[in-house]
Amino acid sequence: MRKASILKKILILVAILALPGFLYYLLTAKGKNRYKPLAFYGPKVVAKTGHKFHGEYIPDTIYHKLSDFKLTDQNGKEVSFKNFDKKIFIANFFYTNCPTVCNTVNKNLSELVYAYRKNPMVHFISITVDPEHDTPDALKAYGKKFESVNKWQFLTGDTSTIYGLARKGFLVNALKRGDNDFIYDDRLILIDAEKRIRGYYSGTSTTDVARLNDEIKVQIAEELRKVDKALY
């Protein structure tokens, strides 16, 4: 029985380590793109630079990127782009006193957090729209309702930073309308390693959350492909 248990643990470890490479092989074979890259969201600008493809000159496109931010997580630690260097992350907005919707969204998100708990390329952040109430201690207590791990950070800060980041960075609504009354977007947002928006998904829809799960894998393959190109 002991030998069987050890063998089982070894097989699980091998599977975990092999999964990113196997996924990459399935989606890209011998340098050939076998998947459709995800769209870019937000305003874009045609750059003065360009590149050649099959002999044809193609101008480069500059896509919308998030500006760096400084917020505080549930453990009182500062969080900025440095925490997500060369990482993919999924973001959403919420507040701890939200009656129903936020709990549904974060419950669905917690399942994704658990699914990617051992993947170092993927992280998750949930940003409160009620920073006056949602202190780090309040966020920590809220996070205990879910099976959160180190890669899921609940963030707070000042209202001007959070609302500006929502509207100008993530391109979603966030606004305090009255006492415990907030306008906010309940979508999950997929951000690539270059801090560009690659997808929006309804956090209350299991179909959309399943699509997000699939598209996280596509984005992982895209990031791995960049590394592969850099090596050769």
N, C-alpha and C positions, 0 to 999 in steps of 0.2 A: 504493500500500500504506500509506503514512504517513497519508494522508487517511482511509482506511478504519479504521485503528487509532485515530485521534483520534475519529472518529464513534462507534466502538464504546465507547470510554471515556465519551463524553458520554452515550450511551444508558444505560449501566450506572449512572452517577451519577444521572441523572434517575429511573431505576427505584427506586434506593435512597431518594431523597428523597421520591418519590411514594407509596411503599409504605404508611407509616402512615396517610396521608390516605385512600388507596384502601381500606385495610382498614376504617377507620372508616366510610367511605361504605357499604361492603358490609354491615356489621353494624348500623349505625344510619342511617336515612334520614330527613332533614328532622325530626330530633328524636324520631322514633318508634323505640322499642326493638325491634330485630329479633333479639335474641339473649337467651338465658336467662342471667342473671348467675350467677356461681359461688357456691357455698354458703360460709357462714362456719363455721369450726370452733372448738370450745372453748366454755367457759361463756358465757352471755349474760344480761344483766339488762334488765328493762323500765325505761326511764327515766321520770322525772316529766314530761318534756317530750313534745311530740307535734307532729303536723302534720295538715293536712286533705287528704284525697284524695277527689275527687268528692263533696265535701260531708260526708264521714265523717271523724271525728277518729280518728287512729291513733297510739297511743303509740310513741315512738322506742325503738329497741333499742340497747343498748350491747354491742358484741361484744368478745370477748377480744382483747387487743393484747399484743404483745411489749413488755417493759420494755427501756429503753435498756441497751446493753451496751458494754463497752470491752475489746476484744481486740487482738491484734497480728498483722499479716499477714506474709507470707513475706519482705517487704522491711524488716521491723522498724518499720513505721508503724502508729500507732494507728488502729483502725477502730471506729466507733460509728454511731449513727443518722444523724449528719451526712453520712456517706458515701452514704446512701440516701434523702436528702431528696426526696420526691415521685417515688421510683423503685420499681419492682417488683424483688423479688429472689427467687432460688431458693436454698435452703439444704440442706445435708446434713451428716451426721456421719460421721467415718471416722478411721483412724489409719494412719500410713505403713507400719507393720510388719504390717498386716492381710494374711493370706496370699492370699486370692482375692477375696472379695466386694467389698471397697473398690475394688479395681482395676477390677472390672466396672462398678460404679456410676459411678465417676469417668470411665471411658472413655465410657459412655453420656452422662454430663453434659457431657463435653468436646465432643460433637457439637452439643449445644444451645448451648454457649458460642460455638462457631464460627458457628452459624446466626445468633446475635444479636450478633455481634461489632461491628456498626456501628449497633446500635440503642441510643441513649443512655438509653432508659427501662428497660432490663433489665440486672440484674447478678447475679452468682453468688458464693456463699460456701460453702466447705467447712471445717467446724470439727473439729479433732482432739479425740478423747476421751483422748488420751495426751500431755498437754502436758509431762509430765516428760521425755519423749524427743523429742517433736516441737517442736524449737526453730524459730525463723524460718529458719535455714539448712537444717535438715532438710526443712522444708516447701518451700523454694525448690528443693532438689534433687529432691524428689518431683514437684513441678509440672512439671519439665522433661520428664517422661515423657509429658505431654499437650500438646496444642496450646493451652496456656493464653494468655490475653491479659490486659490490665490489668483488665478487668472481672470476672475470676475471682480471688478472693482466698482463700488458704488461711490459716486463722486459728488462733491458739493463745492461751493465757492461763493463769490458775490454775484448778485443778480445781473449786473451789467455784463460780466464775463460770460455767464451761462446763457443769457438771452441773446447776446451778440453772437456767441458760438453757434447757437441753434439756428438763428436766422441767416447769418452770413457764412457760416462754415458748413453745417449739415443741411442747410436750406430747408428747414422745417419750422413750424410755429412753436413759440414758447412765450407765454405772457401771463402775468398775474392779473386777474380781472376783479378779484375781491377776496374777502376772507375765506381761505380754503377753497378758492375757486380759480382754477387755472385753465388756460387754453394751451394745449400741448399736442404734439403729434405722437400717436401710439405706434408708429412704424419702427421696425428694426432697420438699421442702416449698415451696409457692408462697406468697409473702407480698406483699400489695398495698401501695400507696403509703402507706396509713395504718397499716401494720405489723400487719395482721390476717391470719390464716391462711385461705387460700382453696382449698387442695388438698393432698392427700398422694398420692404416686405411688411405686410400687416401683421403686427404682433399677436393679434387675436385670432388669426386664421391658421389652422393647422396645415392647410394646403400651402400657404405662403411660407410658413416656417419650414416645411419639408423642402420647398423650392430653395430657400436660403441655405439649407443644409447641403443640397446638391451644388449650389453655386459657390459655397465656401470651398468645396473640393476643386471646382474649376479654377478658382482663384489661387488655391495652393499650387495647382499644376502650372499656372502662369508664372508664379513667383519662382518655382523650381526651374522653369524653362529659362528665365532670366539668368539664373545662376549658371545654368549649363552653357548659355551663350557666352557669359563672361569668362568661363574657363577655357573656351576654345577661340 
